[in-house]
Amino acid sequence: MSGGEPERPQFLFVKALASRGRLEAVTQQMGYHPRYLDSFLKTQHYLLHMDGPLPFDCRHYIAIMAAARHHCRYLVNLHVLQFLRAGGDPQWLRGLDFIPPKLRNLNEINKILAHRPWLITKEHIEKLLKISEWSWSLAELVHAVVLLAHCHALASFVFGCGCEQEEGPGGRGSLKPSSPGNQCFCEAAMGNGCGQELWTRCGSAFRGSTWRLRAGRRRGRCHRTARKVRGCGMGASGWEHHCQTCLRTGQHQSSVGSPHSDTDGEVTGAANLACYLQDPDFGYQDFARRDEEQTQVFRVQDYSWEDHGFSLVNRLYSDIGHLLDEKFRMVDGLQSSAMAKRQGCEPSVFKRGIWNYIHCMFGIRYDDYDYAEVNHLLERMLKVYIKTVTCYPEKTNPEMFDRFWKQFKHSEKVHVNLLILEARMQAELLYALQAITQYMVS
């Protein structure tokens, strides 16, 4: 990794633990690909916790709205907890009828981006930017759009890798084996007796990079977590016993309390996701060129991330473009020789087939690509899995995960889900940023 940064997932797990006070199942799954995980965590931390156009509580509420479109209880619960920590009004958690009109007005593009992003137009953008006292600024809207796309795509990863099952009733976790190296975060922190040294390195990384936590409550929580990781005098045998308990009971998933209640004991979790939804029956429909005016194919040659989207998003929301671009490049650079070898092709050809198939489902086409290759490269069960996780992830089930690529390692299946996450996110961003561009030049 650049700058001498260690690639060990243990190091990244401690970072995530200190940043959030918990080690989510998503972090554990992405830990199979540490370099990508590092890029993902930096981007997510910047979006949610660093300086930006939107207030912190609003960021988490937007994430709740986005996750609810796919009935993703895992992400809703997570952001409900972070919303309250950021000082959010608990009344907002009663549903969309209890939030400021400015936030509620975001519901339409949330719905469209989540399910049929090709329908978004410059009129949707204009409406948000010109609604009298409830108008959005361009910078705020770009921040919101990136958050929406991030959480929609992350919901696909959550369902695709079974994290939702793990967090759901009974804590089944049927898709997820133990974390890389069969280590929970406690073992990672111990580092075979060098937990103190690992934490010191982690602390240095926090102080010297974008991982620096903001003042106040989060800093205090980080220090409390540091004391827990160091063990507070607990010996190695005590840590070993604690690790085993973590793995048996799943308690390592949270060290800061339940996301289902606030400090006053009121129920504020995702008991009823319907309160965060409007038009719940609106969902994905197969893209088709039935009406040229409404469903024109999006040609990447006319508007691409590299030539158009990157510069626009970076100009309106400083530095996020660089972080997103690094993440897109990181997933493209992941090693996939084993996957490609089994399909009888080069790794780049195989990954491009998956990426272009996902974009094709959203009406995005590449003039220089022969789409007949998709049927040759991707077996039927893999295509069914990719389409389900991409377009209606809430319908994913453990059997679908088990049926495709029976001979492949779990890490290779996670790799496919990372490609789905990034391809879907880029697709949503392309449509939203193109609509913003059209508004700006009109």
N, C-alpha and C positions, 0 to 999 in steps of 0.2 A: 504494500500500500504506500501511497505517496507520503513523504514526510516522516518515514520511519514508524508510522502508526501500525501497531500490531493488528494482525488479522484474526486473532483468536476470538471466537464468539464469546468466551468468558468475559473478556474485557468489555465488549459491547453490552453484554448483559448487565454488568455492574453500572455502566453508564445509564442504561435504560431504567434500572432500579432506582438510582439516585435521582433521576429526572422526574420519575412518576410516583415513586414510593411503592411500585409494584412491577412485577415482570409479567407482561401479558403473554398469552398464548401466541399472539401474532409475532412478538419478538422472538420467541423460542423457535417458531417455524422458520422465520427468515434467517435465524442463526445458522442454518445449513449453508447459507451463502453469505459469509461475514462481510465481504466488501460491499455487497448490495445493502445489507442491513445497516452498515455505517452511513451510507448515502441516504437511505430512507429515513433513518432517525434524525439526521441533521435537517432534512427538509421538513419533516413533521414538526420538529422542535421550533424551527423558524416560523412556520405557519401559525402555530398555536401559542408560542410563548415569547417570541422576540418582538421588537418594535415593528409596528405595521399600522395600516390605516384603521383597522377595526379594534374596538375594545375587546378585552380578553373574554369576558363573559359571552359576548355576542359570537365570538369565534366558536366557542363550544356549543352554543345553541344552534348555530348553523350546521355544525357537525351532527347534532341530534336530528335536525330536520332531514339532512341528507341520508343518514343511516336508516331512519324510519321508512324511507321510500322502499327499502328492501327488507323491512321487518327485521333489521339486524339488531337484536336485543343486546348482543355483546358490545357493539360500539355505542349504542344509546346509553346503556348503563355506565360505560366508561366515561362518556362525556357529561352525563348528568352529574357524576361525582366531581369532575373537573370544573364544570360550570359553577357548582356551589362553592368550590374552593376559590374560584376567581371572584367571588362576591356576587354571583348572580342572584337575582330575585327568585326565591322558591316558587312564587306564584306563577312564573312563566312555565314551570314544569307541569302546570295543570293543562297545558295545551296551547294551540295556536290562537285561540280566542283571548288569551291572557297576555299576549306579547305586544310590543309596540307595532303600530301599522307598518312602519318602515321594514321591520324584519318579516312581518307577515306577507308583505308584498313580494318577498323573494320566493314565495312558494311556487309561483308559476314556472320560473326558469329552473327551480330545483326539480320539479316534476318532469319537465321536458328533457333536461340534461340527463336525468337518471334513466329515462326509458326510450325517448325518441329524439336525440340531440339534433337530428337533421331538421327539426321543425323550428328551431330557434331563429329569430329574425332580428333585424335592427330595430323593429318596432317594439319588441320586448325590452330591448336595451333602452330605447328612448323613453318608454313608459316609466322605468325605474329611475332614470336620471332627471325626469321632469315632473315629478308628482309633488308639486308645491312644497309644503313643510316637511314631507316625508321623503324627499329626494335623496338619492345616493350620489356620491361623487364617483368619478371614474375609477380612482384609486381604490375606494371602498368596494366597488363592484368587482373589480379584478381580484381583489383579495377574497371576496366571497365566492366568486366563480371557481377559483383554484381550490378553495376549501371544499366546495360541493363536489367537484370532480375527484378530489383526493379521497373523500369519504365514500362516494359511490364505488369507486374502484377498489378501495380497501374492503368494502363489504363483500365484493366478489372474492377477494382473497380469504376473508374470514370464513365464508361458507365453503369455498373451494378446498380449504385445508382442514375443515372440521372444527375450527375454533368456536363457532356458534354452538355446536353440539357439546363441546367441552364445558361451556359456560351455562348451557341450558339445564332444564330439569334433570336431576340425577347426575349431572356432571359427567356425561358419558365419555366424551373425548375419544370417540371410536376411531377417528381418522388420524390421531396424533400419537406417535410413539414418544418415548422420552426425548428430551432435548439433545442436541449434538453432544456426543461424548458421554451420553447418559448422565449429565450433570444438571442439577438444579442450580439456582443462582447462589445458594449457600456454598456449594462445592466450588463454583467458579470464583467466588470471593476468597475462599481459602487458598485456592491455587496450590494445593499440596504443601500447605504450610507457609505460603507467602502472601496470604490475604492482605496483610498490612501494606506490603510493597505494591500489590496490584491496585489497592485503593489509592495509594499515594500517586501512582501514575494516572489513575482515573481523575483524581482531583486536579492534577496539573492540566490535564486535557480540558477540564471544565473551565479552569481559570484562563486558559490561553486560546480559547476558540469560541465559536458560536454556541457552545454548550453551556456557557456561563448562565446560571440561573438568575432570574430577576430577584430584586430585594424582597424582604419581608417574609411572608409565610412560606414561600417555596424554599428560601435559603435555610430557614429553620428546619424544614422537613428534610432537606438534603443532609443536614448535619445529624439529625436524629437517625436517618437511615444509615449514615456512615458509621455511627456508633454500633448499630445493629450488625452491619457487615463485619466490623472489626471483632464483634463477638462479645464486647463488654465483659471481658474476662473469661468467657467460655472457652474451655480447652478444645483441642482437636477432636477428642472423643465426643464431647458435647455437640460440636458442629456436625459430626458424622451422624449422631442420633437425630439431630434436628433435620438434617437433609433427608434422612430416611422417612421421617414423619411427614415432611413436606411432600415427598413423592407419593406417599400413601394417601394423604388426606387432601392434597391440592391446596394446602394453606399458603404455599409459596405464591399463589396467584394474587394475594392481596395482603399487605401489611399495614393498611391504613383504615380498615373498616369497610362496611358494606356500602355499595353504591345505591342501595335501595332506600336509604333514609337520610335525611339531613340532620343537623345538630339538634333540631327540636323534635326529632322522632317522626316527622311527617313522612308519609310515603311519597317519594319523589322519583323513583326509578321508572323502569319501562313496563310497569304493570299493565298499562294499556297504551300500546303504541299508536292506536288509532287517533289519540288526541293530538298527535304531531302530524297528522295527514289530512290533506284535502284531496278530493277526487281519488280515493284509494283504488278504484278500478282501472285507472289509467296505467297502462303497462307497455311493455315492449311489443311492437308489431314488426313483422318481417319487412325490411326495406324493399320497396319495389318502385319501378319507374312508371307508375300508373298515370301520374299527372306531372308533366314536366314542370309546371309552375310551383308545385309543392314539394316534390321529391327529386330534385335534380341531383345527379351524382356529384359528390364532392371530389374534385380532382386535385390531388396533392401537388401536381405541377403548377396549379394556379394559386394555391395557398398552403404553405407547408410550415411545420414547426421551425425548421432551421432558418428559413428565409423571411418568415413573417411573424409567427406567433411568439418566438423567443424574444425578439427585440421589443414587441409591444408590451408583453407582460413584464419584462424587466424594466421598461421605462416607467410604467405606472405603479409597479410594486417592487421597489429596489431590491436587486439581488436574487429574487425568487426564481427568475429565469435561469440563472447559472445553476442553482440547486436542482431545479427540475431537469435541466439539460444533462447534468451529471448523472442523475438517476436514470434517465432514458438510456444514456450511453453505458451505464453500469450494467443494466439488465441485458443489453445487447452484447456486452463483452463477457458475460458469464460463460464458463466452460460448459459445453454440451456435446463433447465428442462421443460419449457413450450413447446418448439419445440418437444423434445423427447416424452413428455407425449402424445401429440396429435398424434404421430406416434406409440405409444404403445411400447416404448422401453426405455432403459437407455440412458442418455445423451451421454455417451462416445461411445456407439454403433452407435447412430445416427450421431455424428460428424465424426466418423471413416468411416462410409459409404460414406459421402460426400467427405471426403479427398481422400479415396481410389478410388472413382469413377473418380475424377479429375486426379489423377495420372495414372489411367488406360487409359485415353484418350491420355496420352503421352507415353504409352508403359511401364509404371512402375508397377511392380506387387509385391505383398506380398504373399509369399508362405503359410503363416499362416492365410490367409483370404479367406472366402467363398464368392465369388463374386455374388452368387445367392442372397445374402442378399441385394444387391444394389436395385434390382427390388422390393424387399419386402419393403424396407425402404423409397425409394424415388419415389413419384408419378410421372407420366409421365410429367406433366407441369413443375415440379421442375427440372427434368432431362434435359428437353429442355432448360430451363432458364440457368442452370449451364453450359451446353455444349456451349451455345451461348456466355455467358459472358467470359468463359474460353478460347475458341478457336478462336472466331471471334467477340470480344466485340463490334466492330463498328457496328454490325448488331443488337445490342440490341435496343429495343424500349419500350416506356412507357407501352404499352399494355402487353408485356411479363412480366414486373415487376408486373403489376396489376393482371395478371391471376393466378400466382402461390400463393398458401397459402392466399387466400382472407381473411381468419379468423385470420391471424397472424398480430402482431404489426409491425410497420415500423422498430423498433429496431431489431426485429428478422430477418427481411429480410436483414438488414445491416449486421447482424451476419453471414448470409450465404455468403454475399459478402466478408467478412473478411476471411472466410475459403477458398474461391476461390482465393483471393489474395495470401495468404500464401502458399497454396498447389501448386499453379502455380509457384510461385517464387522458392520454394524448388525444384520442378521438373526441372526447367531450370538450377538451380545451380548444381544439381546432375549430369546432363549430361555434363555440362561445366567443373566441377571440376574433374569428372572421366577422361575426355579427357586430362586435364592438368596433372593428375597423370600418365596416360599412356605415355604421352610425357616425363615426368621426369624420368620414370623408363626404357624407351626404349634405 
